């Protein structure tokens, strides 16, 4: 790889968005999580976890609970409705109102036939699940105060609810409360709030409350079995393992505490007389702020909360991976011709002109790898979305003259002049005179004469921009043609503009040509979803990386896998395949056609096809300057440090949360990074805990 200068962009000022709730669907291996702004992310956990779909927040709505019913996703919020989502269009499918105000909790029974929703005014709403909608069935007797949490028993005949000063057990058929258990108070004037519940198959009820106590109840008699003072503040979430032998809890005190079910000596091996006890097991401090949600997926604990990170942990062996609160990419557009970049935020865009650095030859006393700026970056434009709607996708042409973004309802196009009159930037909205749906992905070709739009309806629209106004040039219908079977989430065009490539969530990848607007070829379908794809500019070779980190190289001109791809097929390094972060970007070295660069959250992997492939079990070496090596948190035994790699794979580890890496010129790269400290600074204060004899 050739030597180049790197613009390290650290002014991408993302706001952390707290995670409020989690819901895991084990058959799909997908996780739904809601954030404080009302947006919902669907993560694919089948291999390297990554955001599969991001459902934008809706104005004046909140998400207090999410739940799966098979492959259908539902949510409930303070607007007083239950919403089912269309995961292809990323929009709401329909809404069903609940009785009596805001909805605080939503749970589905084990047979997936009925939902129960708890409301502000103390009503439990029961809905039956039909093929196309939710049908209101009944409400249970009203209780005093809001229902903050609920859980079904194994049979689906009983519901347990938590509220202020009470855990209630309800008979669904009669609609009456069977038992009312009081958790007690620390102070007589201060009510105890039951924040979370779980119910085992033997009808043991587990509750967490505002006293920081975890309590086990006998559901058949409505009596307390055991209680533990586990936390210094409110327990906000708890979850049971699949075998129901362990329970995890956490909350405002972010310490995650686990309890194990043990069988007492002297009890019979079988039968109802067998006695058990819950005992405290390991505890983990993964987060520093409130933990709002816990769930388990394939034996791993998923935790999230105010710090906005999704943490995946297990023990033993001790494993911890934290995924930052970044927007689903692409979030950055680089405009080499005008030396600008565009940054996408939740509801606005920013255009910056990059600074210039002093020549490396002139600066003799500068530490290796660092060049001072002689011209600082300047923000040229802040473009807010219409009505404050969340921006689904956006892009800026390479010549800097076109800006486009899409919300759930509209696609907007603008002309932009960075220099304008008297040196002031000029922005002009361009009306789109033809009908086009909102977009999931947008890109421009290399000469900025065409915009390629993957719409929410599943079409791929080609817009001609060479005239005074945009013209609809062509529309592909990949789902009607069966070339794709789901929403497009990967889209690229070759440097010469000859090939358009699109990939969906079901691992279908199709190629069209712009010469005759026909379907050109489809790649063999792989078992995993692709997470990144790109076309080599000089050779028109398509490179694809899947969620299990398999790398594929496909020649578009000859319509077959390259010899490098066939040789790599069963020789991927084990260390590469076992990475916890999915590849989200691919780029190439214009001065060396044999170089492929793969980017994930904190690593750049460089592959030199001219060098020999390493042994499968060999560790991937790390290359970098001495300073970057000493600053890294990675120990040398994970990636041995070298200066001249001998094999095809090596990595560069310099960044923490690398949002985007791209070329500004033949010898200049742009690296957009969000530092963990920048996110932490924006968080509210955490619970103060006395440690080592000092506050």
C-alpha positions in Angstrom: 0.0 0.0 0.0 1.3 3.4 -0.9 2.0 6.1 1.6 -0.6 8.8 1.9 -1.8 11.7 4.1 -4.9 11.1 6.3 -7.4 13.8 7.3 -8.6 12.7 10.7 -12.1 14.2 11.0 -13.1 14.4 14.7 -15.8 17.1 14.4 -18.6 14.6 13.6 -20.6 15.5 16.7 -23.1 12.7 17.2 -25.4 12.8 20.2 -25.7 9.6 22.3 -29.2 8.1 22.1 -30.1 6.0 25.1 -31.4 2.5 24.5 -34.7 1.9 26.3 -35.7 -1.7 25.5 -34.5 -4.9 23.8 -36.4 -7.8 22.3 -34.7 -10.9 20.8 -36.2 -13.3 18.3 -34.3 -16.6 18.6 -35.6 -18.2 15.4 -34.6 -15.2 13.3 -31.5 -14.4 15.4 -32.5 -10.8 15.3 -32.6 -8.1 18.0 -34.9 -5.1 18.1 -33.9 -2.2 20.2 -35.5 1.2 20.7 -33.7 4.4 21.4 -34.6 7.6 23.3 -35.5 9.5 20.2 -38.2 6.9 19.2 -36.2 5.2 16.5 -35.9 1.4 16.3 -32.9 -0.6 15.1 -33.1 -4.3 14.0 -29.8 -6.0 14.5 -28.7 -9.3 12.8 -26.9 -11.4 15.4 -26.5 -14.6 13.3 -22.7 -13.9 12.8 -21.0 -10.5 13.4 -23.7 -8.3 14.9 -24.7 -5.4 12.7 -27.6 -3.1 12.1 -29.8 -4.6 9.4 -32.6 -2.0 9.4 -33.1 1.3 11.1 -36.7 2.4 11.5 -36.7 6.2 11.8 -38.3 8.0 14.7 -41.8 9.4 14.2 -42.6 12.9 15.2 -44.5 13.2 18.5 -44.3 9.5 19.3 -42.3 7.3 21.7 -41.3 3.7 22.0 -41.6 2.2 25.5 -41.7 -1.5 24.5 -40.9 -3.6 21.5 -41.9 -7.2 20.8 -41.6 -9.8 18.1 -44.3 -12.2 16.9 -42.4 -14.5 14.5 -41.0 -12.1 11.8 -43.4 -9.3 12.7 -42.3 -6.4 14.9 -44.6 -4.4 17.2 -44.1 -1.5 19.6 -46.1 0.5 22.1 -45.6 4.0 23.4 -47.0 7.0 25.3 -49.1 8.0 22.3 -51.5 5.3 23.4 -51.2 2.9 20.4 -49.6 -0.4 19.4 -47.8 -0.2 16.1 -46.9 -3.0 13.7 -44.0 -2.1 11.3 -43.4 -2.9 7.7 -39.8 -3.9 7.8 -39.3 -3.5 4.1 -40.5 0.1 3.8 -39.2 1.0 7.4 -42.6 2.6 8.2 -45.6 1.8 10.4 -48.0 -0.7 8.9 -50.9 0.2 11.1 -51.7 1.4 14.6 -54.2 0.0 17.1 -55.3 2.3 20.0 -55.3 0.9 23.6 -57.9 1.7 26.2 -57.0 4.4 28.7 -54.1 6.5 27.7 -50.4 5.9 27.3 -49.1 2.4 27.0 -46.1 1.5 29.2 -45.5 -2.2 28.5 -46.2 -4.8 25.9 -45.7 -8.6 26.1 -46.7 -11.6 23.9 -47.6 -15.0 25.4 -45.5 -18.1 24.7 -47.8 -19.4 22.0 -47.6 -16.1 20.1 -51.4 -15.9 19.9 -52.1 -12.9 22.2 -50.5 -9.6 23.3 -51.1 -7.9 26.6 -50.5 -4.1 27.0 -50.5 -2.2 30.3 -51.6 1.4 30.4 -51.4 4.6 32.4 -54.9 4.3 33.9 -54.4 0.7 35.1 -56.0 -1.3 32.3 -54.6 -4.5 30.8 -55.6 -4.7 27.1 -55.7 -8.1 25.5 -55.2 -8.4 21.7 -55.3 -11.5 19.5 -52.8 -11.8 16.7 -54.3 -12.5 13.3 -52.5 -13.0 10.0 -52.7 -9.4 9.0 -53.5 -7.3 12.1 -54.2 -7.2 15.8 -57.7 -7.7 17.0 -58.9 -6.1 20.2 -60.3 -8.8 22.5 -60.9 -7.5 26.0 -59.7 -5.5 29.0 -59.2 -6.8 32.5 -60.4 -5.1 35.6 -59.0 -1.7 36.3 -56.3 -1.4 39.0 -55.1 1.6 40.9 -52.2 3.4 39.2 -50.3 2.8 36.0 -49.1 -0.7 35.0 -45.3 -0.4 34.4 -44.5 -4.0 33.5 -46.2 -7.3 32.9 -45.4 -10.9 32.0 -47.4 -14.0 30.9 -47.1 -17.3 32.6 -46.2 -20.5 30.7 -49.8 -21.5 30.1 -51.0 -18.1 28.8 -53.9 -18.2 31.3 -52.3 -15.9 33.8 -50.7 -12.4 33.6 -48.5 -10.9 36.3 -48.2 -7.1 36.5 -46.0 -4.7 38.4 -47.0 -1.2 39.6 -46.6 1.1 42.6 -46.5 -0.9 45.8 -48.0 -4.1 44.2 -47.4 -7.2 42.2 -50.7 -8.6 40.9 -51.6 -11.9 39.4 -54.5 -11.9 37.0 -56.8 -14.6 35.5 -57.1 -13.7 31.8 -60.3 -15.5 31.3 -62.2 -13.9 34.2 -60.4 -10.6 34.1 -60.0 -10.5 37.9 -57.0 -10.2 40.1 -56.2 -13.4 42.0 -53.4 -12.2 44.2 -52.0 -8.9 45.3 -48.5 -9.0 46.8 -46.9 -6.0 48.5 -43.1 -5.5 48.1 -42.9 -3.3 51.2 -41.4 0.2 51.6 -38.1 1.6 52.9 -39.9 4.8 54.0 -43.6 4.8 54.8 -44.1 8.0 52.8 -42.3 6.7 49.7 -43.9 4.2 47.4 -42.0 1.2 46.0 -42.2 0.9 42.2 -42.0 -2.5 40.6 -40.1 -1.8 37.4 -39.6 -5.3 35.9 -40.9 -8.9 36.1 -40.2 -12.4 34.9 -42.2 -15.6 35.3 -40.7 -19.2 35.2 -42.5 -22.3 34.0 -43.0 -23.5 37.6 -44.8 -20.1 38.3 -42.0 -18.5 40.3 -42.3 -14.7 39.9 -39.2 -12.6 39.9 -39.5 -8.8 40.4 -37.1 -5.9 40.6 -38.2 -2.7 42.3 -37.1 0.9 43.2 -35.6 -0.2 46.5 -32.9 -2.1 44.6 -34.3 -5.4 45.8 -34.8 -8.6 43.7 -37.7 -10.6 45.0 -38.8 -14.2 44.3 -42.5 -15.0 44.8 -44.5 -18.2 44.8 -47.2 -17.5 42.2 -49.7 -20.2 43.2 -50.1 -18.9 46.7 -49.0 -15.2 46.3 -46.3 -15.4 48.9 -42.7 -14.2 49.0 -40.0 -16.9 48.8 -36.8 -14.9 49.0 -35.6 -11.3 48.7 -32.2 -9.9 48.1 -30.8 -6.3 48.4 -28.7 -6.5 45.3 -28.4 -2.8 44.2 -28.0 0.7 45.7 -30.8 2.1 43.5 -33.7 1.0 41.3 -33.6 -2.3 39.4 -34.9 -1.4 36.0 -34.5 -4.6 34.1 -34.1 -8.4 34.6 -34.1 -11.5 32.4 -34.1 -15.2 32.7 -31.9 -17.7 30.9 -33.6 -20.1 28.5 -33.3 -23.0 31.0 -34.6 -20.7 33.8 -31.8 -21.6 36.1 -30.3 -18.1 36.2 -31.6 -14.6 36.4 -29.7 -11.3 35.6 -30.7 -7.9 37.0 -29.4 -4.3 36.8 -30.7 -0.7 36.8 -29.8 2.8 38.0 -27.0 1.0 39.8 -25.4 -0.4 36.6 -23.9 -3.5 38.3 -25.2 -6.6 36.6 -25.9 -9.2 39.2 -26.7 -12.9 38.5 -28.5 -15.4 40.6 -28.4 -19.2 40.2 -31.0 -21.8 41.1 -29.5 -24.5 43.2 -31.1 -27.7 44.5 -30.7 -28.4 48.2 -29.3 -31.6 49.6 -31.6 -34.0 51.2 -34.5 -33.3 48.8 -35.8 -35.9 46.4 -34.2 -36.1 43.0 -37.7 -35.9 41.4 -41.1 -34.8 42.2 -42.8 -31.8 43.7 -41.0 -32.2 47.0 -37.7 -31.3 45.5 -36.5 -28.0 47.2 -34.5 -25.3 45.5 -32.9 -22.0 46.5 -31.7 -18.9 44.6 -28.2 -17.9 45.4 -26.1 -14.9 44.3 -23.5 -15.7 41.6 -21.2 -13.5 39.6 -21.6 -9.8 39.0 -20.3 -7.6 36.2 -19.7 -3.9 35.8 -20.1 -3.4 32.1 -21.7 0.0 32.0 -21.2 3.2 34.1 -24.7 4.6 33.6 -28.2 3.2 34.1 -28.9 -0.2 32.5 -32.4 0.0 31.0 -32.7 -3.3 29.3 -31.3 -6.9 29.5 -31.9 -10.0 27.3 -30.2 -13.2 26.4 -29.2 -14.4 22.9 -27.6 -17.8 22.3 -26.2 -17.9 25.7 -24.8 -14.3 25.6 -26.0 -11.5 27.7 -27.1 -8.3 25.9 -27.3 -5.2 28.0 -28.0 -1.5 27.1 -29.1 1.7 28.7 -28.3 5.4 29.1 -24.7 5.2 27.7 -26.2 4.2 24.3 -23.8 1.3 23.8 -25.1 -2.2 23.1 -23.0 -4.6 25.1 -22.6 -8.3 24.4 -20.9 -10.3 27.1 -20.5 -13.9 28.3 -18.7 -15.7 31.2 -17.0 -18.1 31.1 -15.0 -17.4 29.0 -14.9 -13.7 29.7 -16.0 -11.9 26.6 -17.2 -8.3 26.3 -17.9 -6.4 23.1 -19.5 -3.0 23.0 -21.2 -1.5 19.9 -21.3 2.3 19.7 -24.5 4.3 19.0 -23.6 5.2 15.4 -26.2 5.8 12.6 -26.6 3.0 10.1 -24.2 3.9 7.2 -23.4 5.4 4.9 -23.2 8.6 7.0 -20.4 10.4 5.1 -20.1 11.7 1.6 -16.7 12.8 0.2 -16.5 15.3 -2.6 -12.9 15.2 -3.9 -13.3 17.9 -6.6 -14.2 20.6 -4.0 -12.4 19.0 -1.0 -15.6 18.9 1.0 -17.4 16.2 3.1 -21.0 15.9 4.0 -22.0 14.4 7.4 -25.4 13.0 8.1 -27.1 13.4 11.5 -30.5 12.2 12.6 -32.5 15.2 11.3 -29.9 17.4 9.5 -26.9 17.4 7.2 -23.6 19.4 7.5 -21.2 20.2 4.7 -17.6 21.0 5.7 -14.6 22.1 3.6 -11.6 20.2 4.8 -8.5 22.0 6.0 -5.1 21.8 4.3 -1.9 20.6 5.9 1.7 21.7 5.5 3.9 19.7 3.3 5.7 16.8 5.0 9.0 17.8 3.3 8.8 21.4 4.7 8.0 20.3 8.3 11.3 18.9 9.6 10.5 18.9 13.3 7.0 17.3 13.1 6.5 13.9 14.8 6.0 11.0 12.4 2.5 10.7 11.1 1.3 14.2 12.2 1.1 17.2 10.0 -0.1 20.6 11.3 -3.0 22.4 9.6 -2.3 25.6 7.8 -6.0 26.1 7.0 -8.7 24.8 9.4 -11.9 23.0 8.3 -14.9 25.3 7.8 -18.6 24.4 8.0 -20.3 25.6 4.9 -23.8 24.5 5.3 -26.3 23.1 7.8 -29.4 21.7 6.1 -32.3 20.7 8.4 -34.9 18.1 7.2 -38.4 19.3 6.4 -40.5 19.2 9.5 -37.7 17.8 11.6 -38.3 14.3 10.2 -35.5 11.8 10.6 -33.1 11.5 7.6 -33.1 8.0 6.3 -30.3 8.4 3.8 -28.4 11.2 2.1 -25.5 11.8 -0.4 -23.5 14.5 -2.1 -22.0 14.3 -5.6 -18.3 14.2 -6.1 -18.2 17.6 -7.7 -20.1 19.1 -4.7 -23.0 20.5 -6.9 -25.8 18.1 -5.8 -27.1 17.2 -2.4 -30.0 14.8 -1.9 -31.6 13.3 1.2 -34.7 11.3 1.9 -37.1 11.0 4.9 -39.8 8.4 5.2 -42.2 10.6 3.2 -40.2 12.5 0.6 -37.0 12.6 -1.5 -35.4 16.1 -1.7 -32.8 17.3 -4.2 -30.7 20.5 -4.0 -28.1 22.3 -6.1 -25.2 23.6 -4.1 -22.4 26.0 -4.9 -19.7 25.9 -2.2 -18.1 29.2 -3.4 -21.2 31.0 -4.5 -21.4 34.7 -4.8 -18.9 36.7 -2.8 -17.5 33.4 -1.4 -20.8 32.6 0.4 -22.3 29.1 -0.2 -25.5 29.0 -2.2 -28.2 26.3 -1.8 -31.1 26.0 -4.2 -33.9 23.4 -3.9 -34.6 21.5 -7.2 -38.2 20.3 -7.7 -38.7 16.7 -8.8 -41.4 16.8 -11.4 -41.9 13.1 -11.6 -43.2 10.6 -9.1 -40.6 8.8 -7.0 -40.9 7.1 -3.6 -38.8 7.9 -0.6 -35.3 6.3 -0.6 -33.4 3.8 1.4 -30.1 4.4 -0.4 -28.9 7.2 -2.7 -25.6 7.5 -4.7 -24.2 9.5 -7.6 -22.0 8.2 -10.5 -18.4 9.4 -10.7 -19.1 12.3 -13.1 -22.2 13.5 -11.1 -24.6 13.2 -14.1 -26.8 10.5 -12.6 -28.4 9.8 -9.2 -29.2 6.2 -8.4 -32.0 5.8 -5.9 -33.1 2.6 -4.1 -36.6 3.4 -3.1 -38.8 2.1 -0.2 -41.0 0.4 -2.8 -38.1 -1.9 -3.8 -37.4 -0.1 -7.1 -34.1 1.3 -8.3 -34.6 4.7 -10.0 -32.1 6.3 -12.3 -32.3 10.2 -12.4 -30.5 12.1 -15.1 -28.9 15.3 -13.8 -27.0 16.6 -16.8 -29.7 19.1 -17.8 -31.3 22.1 -16.1 -33.8 19.9 -14.2 -33.7 16.2 -13.1 -35.2 13.8 -15.6 -36.4 10.2 -14.9 -34.1 8.1 -17.1 -35.0 4.5 -16.1 -36.6 2.4 -13.4 -35.6 -1.2 -12.4 -38.1 -3.4 -10.7 -35.9 -6.0 -9.0 -38.5 -7.5 -6.7 -41.1 -7.9 -9.6 -38.3 -9.5 -11.6 -37.4 -11.8 -8.7 -33.8 -10.7 -8.9 -34.0 -9.3 -5.4 -36.4 -10.4 -2.6 -36.1 -7.8 0.1 -35.2 -4.1 0.6 -32.0 -2.9 -1.0 -29.4 -2.0 1.7 -26.2 -2.1 -0.4 -25.9 -0.1 -3.6 -22.9 0.8 -5.7 -22.0 1.8 -9.3 -18.7 1.1 -11.2 -16.3 4.0 -11.8 -17.0 3.9 -15.6 -20.8 4.0 -14.9 -21.3 0.7 -16.8 -22.5 -1.5 -13.9 -25.0 -0.9 -11.1 -24.9 -3.4 -8.2 -27.5 -3.9 -5.5 -27.7 -6.3 -2.6 -30.7 -7.1 -0.3 -30.9 -8.5 3.3 -31.5 -12.0 2.0 -28.1 -12.2 0.4 -29.3 -11.7 -3.1 -26.9 -9.6 -5.2 -27.9 -8.4 -8.7 -26.0 -6.5 -11.4 -27.5 -4.3 -14.2 -25.8 -2.5 -17.1 -26.5 1.1 -18.1 -25.8 0.5 -21.7 -29.1 -1.3 -22.4 -30.7 -1.1 -18.9 -31.0 -4.8 -18.6 -30.3 -7.3 -15.9 -26.7 -8.4 -16.4 -26.1 -11.2 -13.8 -26.9 -12.3 -10.3 -24.3 -13.7 -8.0 -24.7 -17.1 -6.3 -26.6 -16.7 -3.1 -24.6 -17.1 0.1 -26.0 -18.2 3.5 -25.1 -14.9 5.2 -26.1 -11.4 4.5 -23.6 -9.1 2.8 -22.4 -6.1 4.9 -20.3 -4.3 2.3 -19.6 -4.3 -1.5 -17.6 -2.2 -3.9 -16.3 -2.3 -7.5 -12.6 -1.9 -8.2 -12.3 1.2 -10.4 -9.7 0.0 -12.9 -10.7 -3.7 -13.3 -14.5 -3.7 -12.6 -14.0 -6.5 -10.1 -16.7 -6.7 -7.5 -15.6 -7.3 -3.9 -18.2 -8.5 -1.3 -17.8 -9.1 2.4 -20.5 -11.1 4.3 -21.5 -10.9 7.9 -19.3 -14.0 8.7 -16.4 -12.1 7.2 -16.1 -14.2 4.1 -14.5 -12.2 1.3 -15.6 -12.8 -2.3 -14.1 -11.3 -5.5 -16.2 -11.5 -8.7 -15.2 -10.3 -12.1 -18.1 -8.4 -13.7 -16.6 -8.6 -17.2 -16.1 -12.4 -17.2 -19.1 -13.1 -14.8 -17.1 -15.5 -12.6 -15.2 -15.5 -9.4 -11.5 -14.5 -9.7 -8.6 -16.9 -9.1 -7.8 -14.9 -5.9 -11.3 -15.5 -4.6 -11.3 -19.2 -5.4 -7.9 -19.5 -3.7 -9.1 -17.6 -0.6 -12.4 -19.6 -0.3 -11.2 -22.0 2.3 -8.2 -20.2 3.5 -9.6 -17.2 5.4 -7.5 -16.7 8.6 -9.4 -17.9 11.7 -8.6 -14.7 13.5 -10.3 -12.8 10.7 -13.4 -15.0 10.7 -13.8 -14.6 14.5 -13.9 -10.8 14.5 -16.8 -9.3 16.4 -17.4 -6.3 14.2 -18.9 -6.5 10.7 -17.1 -4.9 7.7 -19.0 -1.8 6.6 -16.9 -0.3 3.9 -14.5 -1.4 1.2 -12.0 0.8 -0.7 -9.1 0.4 -3.1 -5.7 1.9 -3.7 -5.7 3.7 -7.0 -1.9 3.3 -7.4 -2.0 -0.5 -6.7 -4.8 -2.6 -8.1 -3.8 -5.5 -5.9 -4.7 -3.7 -2.6 -8.1 -4.1 -0.9 -8.9 -2.2 2.2 -11.7 -3.3 4.5 -13.0 -1.1 7.3 -15.0 -1.9 10.5 -15.6 -0.1 13.8 -12.0 0.1 14.9 -9.8 -1.7 12.3 -8.6 -1.3 8.8 -7.7 -4.6 7.2 -5.4 -4.4 4.2 -5.2 -7.3 1.7 -2.4 -7.5 -0.8 -3.4 -10.0 -3.5 0.2 -10.2 -4.8 1.4 -11.7 -1.5 1.0 -15.2 -0.3 -2.0 -16.1 1.8 -1.1 -16.8 5.5 -1.7 -20.0 7.2 -5.3 -20.4 8.4 -4.2 -20.5 12.1 -1.6 -17.7 11.8 -2.2 -14.4 13.6 -2.8 -11.4 11.4 0.1 -8.9 11.9 -0.4 -5.2 12.7 1.4 -2.4 10.9 1.8 1.2 12.1 4.1 3.9 13.3 5.7 3.3 16.7 3.5 6.0 18.3 0.3 4.4 17.2 1.5 1.0 18.3 2.3 2.2 21.8 -1.0 4.0 22.1 -3.1 1.0 21.2 -5.1 -0.9 23.7 -4.5 -4.1 21.8 -1.7 -6.3 23.2 0.9 -7.5 20.8 0.0 -11.2 21.2 -3.4 -10.5 19.5 -1.9 -8.8 16.4 2.0 -9.1 16.3 3.6 -5.8 15.5 5.6 -5.6 12.3 6.8 -2.9 9.9 6.9 -5.0 6.7 4.1 -7.6 6.3 5.1 -10.8 4.5 1.7 -12.2 3.8 -1.5 -11.0 2.2 -3.4 -9.9 5.4 -2.4 -7.2 7.8 -4.3 -4.7 10.0 -4.1 -1.0 11.0 -5.5 -0.2 14.4 -5.5 3.5 15.1 -9.2 4.4 15.6 -11.9 3.7 18.2 -15.1 4.3 16.4 -14.3 4.7 12.7 -17.4 5.9 10.9 -16.0 6.2 7.4 -12.8 5.9 5.4 -12.5 7.2 1.8 -10.2 8.8 -0.7 -10.0 12.6 -1.1 -7.3 12.4 -3.8 -4.7 9.8 -5.0 -2.6 10.4 -2.0 -5.1 11.7 0.6 -7.5 9.7 2.8 -10.3 11.0 5.0 -11.0 9.1 8.2 -14.2 10.2 10.1 -14.0 9.1 13.7 -16.3 9.5 16.8 -14.2 9.2 20.0 -15.7 7.4 23.0 -14.9 10.3 25.2 -16.9 12.7 23.0 -20.0 10.5 23.5 -19.4 10.1 27.3 -19.1 13.9 27.8 -22.7 14.3 26.6 -24.2 11.7 29.0 -26.1 12.7 32.2 -24.5 12.1 35.6 -24.2 8.4 36.7 -25.0 7.0 40.1 -22.3 8.0 42.5 -20.7 4.9 44.1 -18.1 5.1 46.9 -15.0 3.3 45.8 -11.6 2.8 47.5 -12.7 5.0 50.5 -13.4 8.1 48.4 -16.3 9.6 46.5 
